[in-house]
Amino acid sequence: RLEMRHFGVKVCVIEPGYFKTMITNVDNLEKNFYTSWQKLPEEIKTTYGEGYLKQFVAMLKLLQRTYNSDLSLVTNCMEHALTSLHPRSRYSAGWDAKLLYLPLSYLPSALSDAL
């Protein structure tokens, strides 16, 4: 963003939380993860263990319940950034981005890692 300012280009960062899209669809992700898992060398599979993959997929399924389905929150940020006379430098779309990820980014790394 700052590098482009030198060239007269205003860059706005849009940081959405999790939304229900094909990219975040857990069924698709799970299928892709297991396909990738099958292609891994045995050494890596042994190092991580299949339990790691199963726990990760289970966590995604749990988190999927909190995904927002109102994509207009993101497109409204995009519209404001593109049409405003004085757009903001950063936009956060979704309750999780505003109440969880944004405040988390201000915490010391050790604390945010623990959370």
N, C-alpha and C positions, 0 to 999 in steps of 0.2 A: 504494500500500500504506500509506504513512504518512498520507496524507490521510484514509483511512477509519478509522484508529485513533481519531481524535477522536470518531467516532460509535459506538465500541465494536465495530467490525467488524474481525475478524482476517483479513488477506489473506495467502495463501501464493502465492508465484510458482513455477510449475512450468516449467522451461526444458528441454524435450526436445532431444535431438540430432536427427539425421535418421533417420526410420523409414520403412519401406515402407508407404505408404498411397496412396490414390487422389490425394491432394493432391500427393504427391511423385513420382507416376508420370511418368517422363520422356517417354513416348510422348504422354500427354495434354498435358504442358507444351509439348512441341515443336510439337504441332498448334496450340495456343493462341498460342504465340509467333509462328509463321509467319502465322496468321490476323491477328493484331494488326499484324504487319509490313506486310502487304498494305494495311492501312487507313491507314498512316502517310503524312503528306505527303512528297513527294519530297525536300524540303529536309532533313528529319530522316534519311531513308534515306541520303542522300548524306553527311551529317555522320558518321553512325556507320559506314556501309558494311555490306554484307551479310556480310562476313567476321566482323564483330563478333558478329552473331547466330549464325553457324555455329560460331564458337569457343565461345560461351557454351553452346550446345546440346551440343557435344562434351565440354565440361567437366562438364556435368550427367550425361551418360552415363557418364563415368569415375567421378564421385562416387557414382552410383547403386549401384555395386558394393559400397560400404561401408555402405549403409543397413542399419539393424537391422530385423529382421522380428519381434522379440519385443516386441509392444506392451504386454505385462504390466509391463514396466519403467516405463512411463508411468502405467498404471492403478494400479500399486502405490504410486507417489508420490501420486496423487490420493487413494487410499484412506487412506494414512497422514495426509495433510493434513486429511482430513475427519473421521477417527475418533480421532486422537491427542489426548490430554489437553493436550500441549504440542507442537503442530506446529511445524516449522521455518519460517523466513521464506522460504527458497528451497530448491527441489528441482531436481536435475539428473538427467535420465533418459537413459541411454545412455552408452557409452564415449566417444563423440566430445564430448558435452557436458561430461563430467567431465575428460577428459584433454586436450581441445583448446580448446573454446570458453570454458570457465570460466577456465583459466589465461590464455588470450589476453586476456580482459577486464581482467586486472590489469596488463597490460603498458602502457607508454607508447603513445599513439596512433600515433606515427611508426613504432614497431617492429611493432605489430600490423598496421598498414596494409601494411608491407613484406612481412610473412608472408602 
